C-alpha cells in the first residue's frame, strides 16, 4: 500500500480499479482491509476505489498526538488529492461518517457525492458521553469485557444470536482485534461535534441509518438528514450498527445507485 505524507503523519491507503474516485472511510477500530477489503469488487470495475487508514488504523503513523477532527480530515484530503483525478464520491461509516461530514463541509471542491452510514452529528449528549466513556474505560482496563460490550452494542440481538455460542467464543479468542490505536479513535468519538458544519455540506448526500443501532442510535442519522440541506435518509429495519458488514449488498446497492445518479 502507498503512503501519503501530511504534517507528522504517513497515511497508508489502498487503491484499486479505474474510473472516478470513490473513497471509503472506516470507523473506530476498523481499517481499509478489515472493513472494506471485501467490498472493493462491488465498485472496482467502474471506480478507482480509495481506502485510507486514518490515524490509529493499519500502518499509518503519526506523532501520537490526541486525534482531532481537523487532523483526520486533512489526512483524508491529502489522500484524495494524491490518489484521485478530481473530486471523489465519499462513503464514511460510523466515526468515518463523522469525519466524512467534516471533510465535505471544509473541502467541498474534493467531494462530488457523500454517503453517510451509521453516522452522527455530535457526542455532547449525556447518553453518548456515558457510552464512549464506558467504552474507553473497558478498552484501557479489561480487553475481554471490552470485546463483550462491543459485540453486544455493535450488532443487533438477532445477529449476536445467529453467531451462536461457538462463534462468540471464537470471537473472544481471536487476538487481532481490538488494535492498540483504537483507544485514540474512541477518544475522538467522544469529542465529535459537527453541528456548525452541516450547513456547509454542499455535496448531494445520502444518509443510511440502522434502525436497531445500539452503538450509534439511528437518531444520529436523522439529525444528519435534518441538518444537511437536500439530503436523503434511508433507514434499514432490523439492522444493528455492524450488521450490514456481514450482508453488505443493500448498502452497496444503495450507494451504487446514489453515486451513479444523474
C-alpha positions in Angstrom: 0.0 0.0 0.0 1.3 3.5 -0.7 1.5 6.3 1.9 0.6 10.0 1.8 2.6 12.5 3.9 0.8 15.2 5.9 2.4 17.0 8.8 3.9 14.3 11.1 1.8 11.5 9.6 2.4 8.9 7.0 -1.1 7.8 5.9 -1.5 4.4 4.5 -4.1 3.9 1.8 -5.1 1.3 -0.8 -6.1 2.0 -4.5 -7.9 -0.5 -6.8 -9.8 -0.2 -10.1 -10.2 2.6 -12.6 -12.6 5.4 -13.1 -13.9 8.3 -11.0 -12.7 8.2 -7.4 -14.7 6.5 -4.6 -13.2 6.9 -1.2 -14.3 4.6 1.6 -13.6 5.8 5.2 -13.6 3.2 8.0 -14.9 3.7 11.6 -13.5 3.2 15.1 -11.3 0.1 15.3 -11.7 -0.7 11.6 -9.3 -0.3 8.7 -9.1 -0.2 5.0 -8.8 -4.0 4.8 -10.9 -5.2 7.8 -13.9 -3.1 7.0 -13.8 -2.6 3.3 -11.4 -5.2 1.8 -14.2 -7.5 0.6 -16.3 -4.6 -0.8 -13.8 -3.4 -3.4 -15.1 -5.8 -6.1 -18.5 -4.1 -5.9 -17.0 -1.0 -7.4 -13.5 -1.5 -8.8 -14.8 -2.4 -12.3 -16.2 1.2 -12.6 -14.4 3.2 -10.0 -11.0 4.0 -8.6 -11.6 2.7 -5.0 -9.5 4.5 -2.4 -9.3 3.2 1.1 -7.3 5.3 3.6 -6.3 4.3 7.1 -6.6 7.4 9.2 -4.5 7.6 12.5 -4.9 4.7 14.8 -5.5 2.1 12.0 -3.4 0.0 9.7 0.2 1.0 9.2 -0.5 4.8 9.4 2.0 6.5 11.7 2.0 10.0 13.3 3.4 11.9 16.2 1.0 10.3 18.7 -0.9 13.5 19.5 -4.5 13.4 20.5 -6.7 13.0 17.5 -8.8 15.9 16.2 -11.4 16.0 13.5 -9.3 18.5 11.6 -6.3 16.2 11.8 -8.2 13.3 10.3 -9.9 15.4 7.7 -6.6 16.7 6.4 -5.3 13.1 6.2 -8.3 12.2 4.1 -8.0 15.3 1.9 -4.3 14.6 1.3 -5.1 11.1 0.2 -7.9 12.3 -2.0 -5.6 14.8 -3.8 -2.9 12.2 -4.3 -5.0 9.2 -5.3 -7.9 10.6 -7.3 -8.1 12.6 -10.5 -10.8 15.1 -9.5 -13.5 15.1 -6.8 -14.3 11.8 -5.1 -17.6 10.2 -4.1 -17.1 9.7 -0.4 -18.6 7.0 1.8 -18.0 7.1 5.6 -19.1 4.6 8.2 -19.6 5.4 11.9 -16.7 7.7 13.0 -15.7 7.6 9.4 -19.1 9.2 8.6 -18.4 12.0 11.1 -15.0 12.6 9.5 -16.5 12.4 6.0 -19.1 15.0 7.0 -16.4 17.4 8.2 -14.4 16.7 5.1 -17.2 17.5 2.7 -18.0 20.7 4.7 -14.4 22.0 4.7 -13.2 20.7 1.3 -16.3 21.0 -1.0 -14.0 21.0 -4.1 -12.9 17.5 -3.3 -16.3 15.8 -2.7 -18.8 15.1 -5.5 -21.3 13.0 -3.6 -21.5 11.9 0.0 -22.8 8.7 1.7 -23.0 8.6 5.5 -23.6 5.1 7.0 -24.4 4.8 10.7 -23.2 8.3 11.5 -24.0 11.0 13.9 -23.6 14.8 14.3 -22.2 15.3 17.9 -21.4 13.5 21.0 -22.2 16.1 23.6 -25.4 14.5 24.9 -25.5 12.5 28.2 -26.0 9.2 26.5 -23.2 9.5 24.1 -20.8 10.7 26.7 -21.7 7.9 29.0 -21.4 5.3 26.2 -18.0 6.5 24.9 -16.5 6.9 28.4 -17.6 3.4 29.2 -16.1 2.1 26.0 -12.8 3.9 26.8 -12.7 2.5 30.4 -13.2 -1.0 29.2 -10.7 -0.6 26.4 -8.0 0.5 28.8 -8.9 -1.9 31.6 -10.3 -5.2 30.5 -9.9 -6.5 27.0 -12.4 -9.4 27.4 -15.1 -7.2 28.8 -14.4 -4.6 26.1 -15.0 -7.2 23.4 -18.1 -8.5 25.0 -19.6 -5.0 25.3 -18.6 -4.1 21.8 -20.2 -7.2 20.4 -23.4 -6.6 22.2 -23.8 -3.0 21.1 -22.3 -3.2 17.6 -24.8 -5.9 16.4 -28.5 -6.4 16.6 -29.8 -9.1 19.0 -30.6 -11.3 16.1 -27.1 -11.0 14.7 -25.5 -11.9 18.0 -27.8 -14.8 18.4 -27.0 -16.1 15.0 -23.3 -16.2 15.8 -24.1 -19.0 18.3 -22.0 -20.0 21.4 -19.1 -21.3 19.3 -19.0 -18.2 17.1 -19.0 -15.9 20.1 -16.3 -18.0 21.8 -14.1 -17.8 18.7 -14.6 -14.1 18.6 -13.3 -13.7 22.1 -10.3 -15.8 21.5 -9.0 -14.0 18.3 -6.1 -11.7 19.0 -6.1 -9.3 16.0 -8.8 -7.0 17.5 -9.0 -4.5 19.0 -6.0 -2.7 17.6 -3.9 -0.6 20.0 -4.7 2.6 18.1 -8.4 2.2 18.7 -8.1 4.0 22.1 -7.3 7.2 20.3 -10.2 6.8 18.0 -12.6 6.2 20.9 -11.4 9.4 22.5 -12.1 11.2 19.3 -15.6 9.7 19.1 -16.4 11.4 22.5 -15.4 14.8 21.1 -17.3 14.8 17.7 -19.2 18.0 17.1 -20.1 18.8 13.5 -23.2 20.9 14.3 -21.7 24.1 12.9 -20.5 22.3 9.7 -23.7 20.8 8.5 -24.9 23.9 6.6 -21.6 23.9 4.7 -22.1 20.4 3.2 -22.9 21.2 -0.4 -22.5 17.7 -2.0 -25.6 15.7 -2.7 -25.9 13.4 0.4 -27.4 10.0 1.2 -27.8 9.2 4.9 -28.2 5.5 5.8 -29.3 4.8 9.3 -29.6 1.4 11.1 -33.0 1.1 12.8 -31.7 -1.1 15.7 -28.4 0.6 16.2 -27.3 0.4 19.9 -23.9 1.8 19.4 -24.8 4.9 17.3 -28.6 5.3 17.7 -30.5 6.0 14.5 -31.4 9.4 15.7 -27.9 10.5 14.7 -28.7 9.7 11.1 -31.9 11.6 11.4 -30.1 14.6 12.7 -27.6 14.4 9.8 -30.6 14.4 7.4 -32.2 17.3 9.1 -29.1 19.4 9.1 -27.8 18.7 5.5 -29.9 20.5 3.0 -31.4 18.3 0.3 -30.1 15.1 1.8 -31.9 11.8 1.5 -32.5 9.5 4.5 -33.0 5.7 4.3 -33.4 3.6 7.5 -32.7 -0.1 7.3 -35.1 -2.0 9.5 -33.7 -4.7 11.9 -30.1 -3.6 11.4 -27.6 -3.0 14.2 -24.5 -0.8 13.7 -22.4 -3.5 12.1 -24.9 -6.0 10.8 -24.5 -4.6 7.2 -20.8 -5.6 7.1 -21.8 -9.3 7.1 -24.5 -8.7 4.5 -23.4 -5.6 2.6 -25.5 -5.9 -0.6 -28.3 -3.5 0.4 -25.8 -0.7 1.5 -23.6 -1.3 -1.6 -26.6 -1.2 -4.0 -28.0 2.0 -2.4 -24.5 3.5 -2.6 -24.1 2.5 -6.3 -27.5 3.9 -7.3 -26.8 7.1 -5.5 -23.3 7.8 -6.8 -24.3 6.9 -10.3 -27.5 9.0 -10.4 -27.5 11.8 -13.0 
